[in-house]
């Protein structure tokens, strides 16, 4: 639940012995790109979650943002940010999970960074094809509102109750501003060199603002890096290098 809105999700758990702790990962999908695409948001991510659980021994939660998939509600940028925080809180409360990281794709990557700025207990973030800001959306908010309706992620005719507030969030929520507040935590910034939706420049400015980010540019990669085996391998390698909890509650460093 997020703001009283029921969110759909898939939790992948590794096969571990009794009493053994596992790290947790929340995966955030991106903004849908096709008409009625909201219905199919995150449809391929449970497969990735199961792979991470089986190969790396993580507990992985994939959820769909409000308005997408089987989740209730309507899209707003701040609402989606609260959804990330709610998903992190839920996974943190799952028995046997010790520490939560977040991996986000596209819009989900930017919001993962912003969530880490608000929740200091998020251990690290992988931001994949993430925009540094939403200024393009903020320039034409009514166009975005209609686009969101076309995508099926805003279905209520009376939403948003305040267009001005809904549009203001597009300027207020910026990964480039939030990333400096997680400079003491690990950050993977991954981007395709041929990303047609978000310029690769965004990845470089996010990484520079963090200072110690692991910046990976996938040569020839497009925006949908979820389907690029090189990007998936890079994500799995980064996750595998994160400090792991041990069964007695201590951590491997």
C-alpha positions, 0 to 999 in steps of 0.5 A: 500500500502507498497512500492507501493505494494498493500496489501490485508486486512480485517478490522473489526469494532465494533458497537459503537455510533457516536463519540466514539473512539476505540483502533486499532489492527493489526494482522500479520500472520506467515510464510506459512508452506505447499506447496502453503501455501502462498495462504492461509495465514491468511485465518482464521484470519478475523474470529478472527478479527471479534470476537475481534471487536464484543466482545472487541470493537476494530477496527481490521485490518488483512492483508496479507504480500507481496507475500501471499494471494491476496497481490502483491509482493515477500517475503523478511524479510525487506519487510515484516517488512515494511508491518507491519509498513504500516498496522499500519499507515493505521489503525492509519488513520482510523476514530475513531481509537485511538492508535494501538497495534500489534499482530503477530504469528510466523514470524509475532510476531517477526516482530511486535516487530521489528516494535514497535522498529521503531515506538514508537507510537505502544502502545503494542505488543502480540508476539505469537510463535515468534522466537527470531531471524532468524539465522536458516534461515540465515545459509541456505539462498538459501534453504530458497529462494527455500522454499519461491518459493515452498510456492508461496510467491516468484513468480518473477523469477528475485527476489531478485535483490540482493541475498546478500542483501536479505540474509543479512536481515535474520541476521539484523532483530532480535526480541531479539535485538529490544525488548529492545527498547520497554521496556516501552510498554506492551508486551505479549509473548505467546508460546506453550510448545510443539512448533515444529517449534520455541523452547519455549526457544525463548519466555523466552529470548524475555521476559527476554530481555524486562524485564516486559513482560507478559510471558504465556506458553501454556502447551502442545501447538503446534506452531499453537496457533491461533487454540488453544482456551486457547491461543485465550482466553489469547490474548483476556484477555490481549487486554481487559486489555489495556488502552482504549480510551473514546469518549471525547479523554481521556483514561481509565488507 
